[in-house]
Amino acid sequence: MPVSFRAEHVGSLLRPPELLHARAAHAAGTLPLEQLRAAEDRAILQVLEKQRQLGLDAVTDGEMRRGSWLTDMADAVDGFVSERVALEWKGPGGGVEGSTAHAAGAKLRKQRKMTGHEVPFLKKNAHGPFKITLPAPSNFMLASYKAGITDKFYPTHADLLKDLVEIVRDDVQWLVSEGVRYIQFDAPYYSHYLDPRQQARMREAGLDPNKELENAIAGDNGAMRDVPRGDVTLALHVCRGNSRSRWYTEGGYDAIAEKLFGSLQVDRFLLEYDTARSGGFEPLRLVPRGKSVVLGLITTKEPKLESQSELRRRIDEASQFVPLENLALSPQCGFASTAPGNLLSADEQWKKLELVVDTARKVWGVA
């Protein structure tokens, strides 16, 4: 993936009402799977065409086939149970709510490729560069490890991570064999290691946040093992939670920057930077030369359109720490990390992405 890819989006897009209705009907047992797939196909074709019209550098299928950004894991792997790890959400309608990830309640056994039902349709219909998103294995150390359930089969987070790494790595190797040239790991749970409150909770549970962070990075690197570099671009997205315009962690990248940027073997970092809770750009000085940073300056959490002059000012500020030629622009996260989506309309979503493309063209000369 050339560094000149300047205008991106993270992955998920708002589902049209007819797809949400079809998904609900399928869950209720009143709509066959093939009819749900047909509804997904129609929605994907629509968003692919819209992304092409806007001029985005790499398109996605909007994660239209997923219940949330990480539900493909439990859908494709046996061993997950209905229990969920609670998260304390902040923002509109905030409160304690279970993650969309299921807890691991048995030894994990992969039954199919997580992205096997997504890639063939994209290959046929993208008509240009596209990215596939995968949940990083490190997420599930926290998202799917529930005391009293998971520890009966995996005594430690590290034990669970070993199996998760091989599950995700199997998908990565398959994607490469299928000719996918842009693979993005979504990893919002890295934000737990930068949030002081989450760090304190880990310590209360007898965990060392620094050691857990090191294990998480090593695990994600393991999932990328043997990918032919140069032919395939690997990226990592970090945010602070994204569901119905809410978030669950806060804090700048300072606490994790040296280890994350210095040790994680990806080519691109897609980083949330839409509000003050993400901190400043100073930690970007630790991004190794030659790697690129996609600045998530445009929020997907509310409809108000950002000022292009302010975006350009912030890009210029970030370029004090990462050369401008190694920067790009995107929204801070997806528009629908969970199927119900964030609190804005489809028209407002497309205006945000149009702003990404227009700003990128003005800053770098090309989108």
C-alpha positions, -999 to 999 in steps of 0.1 A, spaced: 0 0 0 17 32 -11 22 59 15 5 83 -9 -28 69 2 -39 100 20 -77 98 24 -89 68 44 -117 57 66 -114 31 94 -138 5 81 -174 4 93 -203 24 77 -238 30 88 -261 1 79 -292 11 59 -325 5 77 -335 -24 54 -303 -43 63 -309 -38 100 -345 -51 95 -331 -81 76 -306 -88 103 -333 -87 130 -356 -110 110 -328 -135 105 -320 -134 142 -357 -141 149 -357 -170 126 -380 -155 100 -355 -147 73 -333 -174 57 -295 -168 56 -294 -165 18 -319 -136 20 -298 -119 46 -267 -124 24 -286 -108 -5 -295 -78 17 -259 -75 27 -248 -77 -9 -271 -49 -19 -259 -27 9 -222 -33 1 -227 -25 -35 -242 8 -26 -214 18 -2 -187 7 -26 -201 29 -53 -204 59 -29 -168 55 -17 -156 54 -54 -176 85 -61 -160 104 -32 -125 93 -42 -114 74 -11 -81 57 -16 -91 23 -3 -127 11 1 -143 -13 25 -175 -33 26 -186 -12 56 -185 -43 78 -221 -48 66 -219 -85 73 -209 -81 110 -229 -76 142 -200 -55 154 -163 -50 145 -153 -81 164 -182 -105 163 -167 -125 134 -144 -141 161 -172 -158 181 -191 -165 148 -162 -184 134 -147 -200 165 -162 -226 190 -156 -221 227 -172 -187 233 -202 -185 256 -230 -160 261 -214 -142 291 -198 -109 284 -173 -86 301 -188 -54 313 -176 -20 300 -184 14 315 -195 35 286 -193 73 286 -212 97 265 -248 96 252 -267 70 272 -236 59 290 -234 33 317 -223 -2 324 -230 -25 295 -216 -58 282 -191 -58 254 -202 -72 220 -175 -98 225 -184 -131 240 -164 -146 269 -142 -176 262 -158 -205 281 -140 -235 267 -109 -243 246 -112 -223 214 -116 -242 181 -117 -224 148 -145 -237 125 -141 -214 95 -123 -183 82 -135 -152 100 -135 -132 67 -142 -161 44 -177 -148 36 -165 -113 30 -135 -114 8 -148 -130 -24 -176 -104 -28 -151 -76 -23 -126 -90 -47 -153 -92 -74 -169 -58 -67 -143 -34 -52 -128 -25 -86 -98 -10 -69 -78 -11 -37 -97 -23 -7 -89 -31 29 -100 -60 52 -103 -53 89 -97 -79 115 -99 -77 153 -64 -79 167 -59 -110 190 -48 -88 218 -83 -73 222 -97 -106 235 -72 -108 264 -95 -82 280 -127 -84 260 -132 -122 264 -114 -131 296 -140 -134 323 -129 -145 358 -146 -177 370 -154 -188 334 -123 -183 312 -97 -192 338 -111 -228 340 -97 -233 305 -70 -206 302 -53 -199 336 -39 -165 324 -45 -139 297 -13 -151 280 -26 -186 277 -57 -174 260 -37 -151 237 -17 -181 224 -47 -197 208 -61 -163 196 -29 -155 178 -30 -187 158 -67 -182 150 -61 -147 136 -28 -156 120 -47 -183 100 -70 -157 86 -41 -133 78 -23 -160 59 -54 -169 40 -60 -132 31 -25 -129 17 -30 -160 -4 -63 -145 -17 -44 -114 -29 -56 -90 -2 -30 -62 -1 -42 -41 28 -50 -57 62 -60 -36 92 -60 -48 128 -85 -30 149 -73 -27 185 -92 -3 207 -83 -23 238 -48 -9 236 -64 22 251 -69 3 284 -32 5 289 -31 43 286 -62 50 308 -52 55 344 -85 41 357 -81 9 336 -45 6 347 -57 7 383 -83 -20 377 -57 -43 362 -35 -38 392 -64 -46 415 -69 -78 396 -32 -87 402 -21 -78 367 9 -57 357 -3 -33 329 32 -29 315 37 -67 312 2 -71 298 9 -45 271 42 -62 262 23 -95 259 -4 -79 238 21 -64 213 40 -97 211 7 -115 204 -3 -92 176 32 -94 161 28 -132 161 -4 -129 141 15 -111 114 43 -136 113 56 -145 78 35 -119 59 55 -108 29 64 -72 36 64 -48 7 36 -68 -10 11 -64 18 5 -33 40 -4 -40 77 -21 -14 97 -33 -10 133 -62 12 145 -64 24 180 -94 43 195 -110 46 229 -142 27 222 -170 35 197 -206 24 202 -236 45 196 -214 76 199 -200 65 233 -165 57 245 -150 38 274 -114 50 279 -96 83 280 -60 94 279 -31 104 256 -8 79 239 21 88 261 19 57 283 20 33 255 37 51 226 73 39 231 63 2 232 34 3 208 50 25 181 85 11 185 77 -26 187 45 -33 168 54 -46 133 29 -27 112 33 -1 85 5 23 94 -10 35 126 -46 48 124 -49 69 155 -79 85 172 -73 123 175 -108 139 174 -110 152 209 -88 163 238 -92 129 255 -67 116 229 -40 139 241 -15 158 220 7 148 190 40 147 210 40 109 214 41 106 176 78 115 178 83 79 188 69 65 155 98 50 136 109 67 104 93 52 73 61 43 91 30 63 84 3 77 107 -33 82 97 -46 111 118 -82 104 129 -91 141 132 -128 139 121 -152 125 146 -178 99 138 -196 104 171 -215 135 162 -229 151 130 -212 186 132 -188 190 103 -153 200 112 -136 231 99 -112 224 71 -89 252 82 -87 236 117 -80 202 102 -52 216 81 -38 234 112 -38 202 132 -21 183 103 6 209 103 10 206 140 13 168 137 39 172 110 63 186 136 66 151 150 60 129 118 71 142 84 41 154 63 48 128 36 42 101 62 8 114 73 -27 108 61 -62 116 72 -93 97 83 -122 98 108 -112 88 143 -131 55 141 -158 37 121 -194 51 118 -209 18 130 -185 -2 151 -217 -19 162 -246 -25 138 -269 1 152 -244 28 144 -234 61 158 -258 91 163 -257 107 129 -273 102 95 -260 86 64 -259 119 46 -238 133 75 -215 103 73 -208 109 36 -202 146 42 -176 137 67 -159 114 43 -161 140 15 -143 163 39 -116 137 44 -110 135 6 -112 172 -1 -88 181 28 -63 154 17 -63 167 -18 -56 202 -6 -28 192 18 -10 165 -3 -22 174 -38 -37 140 -43 -63 119 -23 
